[in-house]
Amino acid sequence: MTTLLPDTYKTLDSVLRDDLGATLQLAGLEAPESGLAADVDITHLHYNKPQLRSMLVGANEEYAVWGRGTGKSEGLIAPRTYRNMQVMPRSHGCFVGATYLQLLERTLPPVIKGWENMGLKRNRDFWIRERPPKKLGIPEPIVGPITTEHCIFFRNGAIASMISQDRPGSANGKTVHWIAGDEAKFLNKQKLDSELLMTNRGDERYFGGIPEFHSLLFCTDMPTTKEAMWILEQQKRMDPDRIRILLAIQIEIYKLYEQLLCYPARRKSILSRINAWQKEWNELRAGTVFFSEASTLDNIHGFGRKNIARLRQILPTFIFRTAILNERPFLTENAFYPDLDERHFYDAYNYDYIDSYEFGKGEFRDSRKDADVDPYAMLEIGLDYGASINCISVGQPAGKKYNIVNALYARHPQRLRDALLGFANYYRYHHNKYVRYYYDHTAIGSDAKDDQTYKDIVVDVLSQAGWTVEPYWIGHTASYQYRYEVWGSCLRGNRDRLLEVGFNRGNTEYLRTSMQNASIKEGGRAFEKDKGNERKPNLDQRETTHFSDSADTLLVGALKVHRHMSAESFDVIG
């Protein structure tokens, strides 16, 4: 019965543009009959073309690599999960994230907004982290949770668990019927395969034959690390012809709906043909893998030209090109930090503090959320100074490991004082107000716009903010060769007496970009770190080598102070 139309995408674009109501109907997102709310005013809904294509394909497995602001949560995850619960009452699905804080702060709020746009209401159709009132007589889920703390309950008996990879055991013992993952580039693929995907099993007697049963959805902006490239590899599993057939079927159904308006006397015959096409669509999509890419420009009507222009001004070029334009990343040649990779980044959230807050109350903007910081131990800082940007790398030893727990900055027209006050504000709840400040000869030179040296400013500002500052002189700036070798030894972890370095993933995004973009160039006598981009005013200086220089100073100082190593351990680096 299937016919493959040569102009499928051209015809589809006109459908998406001209008739949102019919498109939602084709995708099965109108007039739910499963106990969920149906008071949807489609005239107020806006979906962009990538979102609508996703709905029309309806694949059992979907991998969406879309730029930030493209509407992954509100316009892709929300309709998809709504549909899952709609067609599988009393089912048990799950939202998965690298961290629980990610789910609470970044994934669920827009998903909930998407549900509400489709007519669902909180505490009427769904309940977050609490069971529905018993008087409503809502049926129990087929596989129910022991506790309500990490679950969303729906009026038709379906539930969705919130599972994060940074809370050990959160997926243990579960049986789920669908999985939706946001920010998938941060997921640990090995854990995903060995833990969560193993729970997506069983219960065929309840939902067998439903295309959404045991479905997978993973969304992310463009991955930029080797460990996350598994998402792009999913494109090889997609059969493009199969996708074209699914869309072609939808166009045929759309044409038949048009005929219903023109030929009401033929209603029975037309509906029979629609049902036949719908059955074929369901059968085909049950075994389909769909991979799609989209940039934020695909959502320009929803996101806004001004917002895109603003992000172009404030985001580092690398992040803008990958996260917004969705360009596949380039690999830095002759990297200055070639050993830096995903294994050096970790998540560390204090969930005792986070769980004490009501969902939706706000974001967490101080060190109380950080589980990798000992609030009773001193902090250590290394800085890079300049007119365009001032950077602070914050560290704290943890046994033989050294954690870089934060990376803060202030950009022009803000000054060094603003960066320091930002540090003091972020750590205002830190009990030990003692900070060791590593500095080299670059902090002694005078700022042309200030009578004080950089070192004087650091000590004065932090002292006035209530901190006791221990300035620690590390000498002249270490050579590039020294920094290159010592970073390599610390990152490789092959020197027993050297510190192993880790980075707080959530707090060091710009430092990571700076280090990953840093490259080597040939100098007069030896190689150097290429700092040419620091002299280009058109570049966002957060992605140049400023941040990496602050981390260099921090590490060099930490190795001098923390004597977990002996003097001979430096023989490889002179």
Buried (B, 14 or more C-beta within 10 A) or exposed (E): EEEEBEEBBEBBBEBBEEBBEBBBBBBBBBEBEBBBBBEBEBEEBEBBBBBBBBBBBBBBBBBBBBBBBBBBBBBBBBBBBBBBBBBBBBBBBBBBBBBBBBBBBBBBBBBBEBBBBBBBEEEEBBBBBEBBEEEEEBEEBBBBBEEBEBBBBBBBBBBBBBBBBBBEEBBEEBEBBBBBBBBBBBBBBEBBEEBBBEBBEBBEEBBEEBBBBBBBBBBBBBBBBEBBBBBBEBBEEBEEEBBBBBBBBBBBBBBBBEBEEEEEEEEEEBEEBBEBBBEBBBEBBBEBBBBBBBBBBBBBEBBEEEBBEEBEEEBBBBBBBBBBBBBEBEEBEEBBBBBBEBEBBBBBBBBEBBEEEEBEEEEBEEBBBBBBBBBEBBBBBBBBBBEBBBBBBBBBBBEBBBBBBBBBBBBEEBBBBBBBBBBBEBBEEBEBBEBBBBBBEBBEEEBEEEEBBBBBBBBBBBEEBEBEBBBBBBEEBBEBBBBBBBBBBBBEBEBEBBBBBBBBBBBBBBBBBBBBBBBBEEEEEEBBBBBEBBEEEEBBBBBBBBBBBBBBBBBBBBBEEBEBBEEEBBEEBE
